[in-house]
Amino acid sequence: MKTTSSTQPAKSTRSRPKGPWLNRMVIWVLTLALGILTYLLEGFFIRDIESIKGPDWQSIETNRVDVALRDRSKELNVEIGNLGRRITRLQEEQRILSDGSRNLQDTIVQLVELQKLSLQKELPLSENDQQNLANTLNQFLETQTSFQTFNQNLHDQAEQKRLAEDEKQALDAQINELLIPAREEYSELVRKHRMWLATLELCLLVPLLVLAGFLVIRRNQSVYFPVFLAFGVATLIKAFWVVNKYFPAQYVKYILILTLLAGVGKVLVHAIGIVAFPGKNWLQKQYREAYERFLCPICEYPIRTGPRRFLYWTRRTVHKTIPHSGDSEAEQTYSCPSCGTWLFEECSSCHHVRHSLLTHCSSCGEEKKNDPAD
């Protein structure tokens, strides 16, 4: 009994599998969640730093303004309030007294008319009516006297209130004059406190941002790149938020534009470097896409071999060009007639025709010894 051994060589494990689309989607969703959680965690640290107590306005005001002046201002406020309430009460009582005076005046007019009518008819006025008239006149006179007294009291109270308001206005002007340096001192202390908070927050975020930038740039081929990316983006957003909060807008716009210039410049230099000094993976991707469209990976001249020998197509029309059906020709080695690059050659392992610029043979899977991308 003959024993046969497999002649198929072990395939290289250098290519990294991408995994199913559902798994990739879950990875990016979790990457987004990781970025949000990182942003929230850094926000907790930032809020703890912002809870540091700042300058106390009350202590600064007490040092700058005499306590006696502040107490006198409060006393004047109370006095003005009390005088205002007294004036309101006196005005209400005066209004009631005025209404009573008008009623007495109407009664007197009626009694006088009654007396005139009696005189015209030569009839004596009854003793009761005469007594009512006298009493009404006395009440009216008393009411007028009280009304004058209320007027005098209102005048005195209004004068006291005016004097108190004038004194308070002068006192407030004096206090405000003393508070000008106090406000300047408080503003300076607040500015220093904000700069201290900004320094603490940036001392926390800048090292994290540097670490995230290093990981994103230097470990971009790592399997844990989504973790580094989420951490870096979250830290960058939080750092920009801190800078925008504590620094003036005219400085923030320069920081933003310089950051964008640095980012765009880095991407541009990277893109130019890929074209000038392409890596193996990038070249293999370019070669695969060119072979799929039957175009030379070097000069993009159509690969006219086999059923497509007499056809014409471009990168956009290759899938619309259908080769003629018929007897298929045997696969042959082929080089580009435009640039001379070998595109199909004989495999050294299975001796079938293989893609010259791709890493593995499509028949036996043998890896090319001299990698075309090296």
Secondary structure as GFF3:
##gff-version 3
##sequence-region A 1 374
A	DSSP	alpha_helix	21	50	.	.	.	ID=ss1
A	DSSP	alpha_helix	57	64	.	.	.	ID=ss2
A	DSSP	alpha_helix	67	120	.	.	.	ID=ss3
A	DSSP	alpha_helix	127	218	.	.	.	ID=ss4
A	DSSP	alpha_helix	225	246	.	.	.	ID=ss5
A	DSSP	alpha_helix	249	276	.	.	.	ID=ss6
A	DSSP	alpha_helix	280	292	.	.	.	ID=ss7
A	DSSP	three_ten_helix	306	308	.	.	.	ID=ss8
A	DSSP	three_ten_helix	318	320	.	.	.	ID=ss9
A	DSSP	beta_strand	334	335	.	.	.	ID=ss10
A	DSSP	beta_strand	342	346	.	.	.	ID=ss11
A	DSSP	beta_strand	353	355	.	.	.	ID=ss12
###
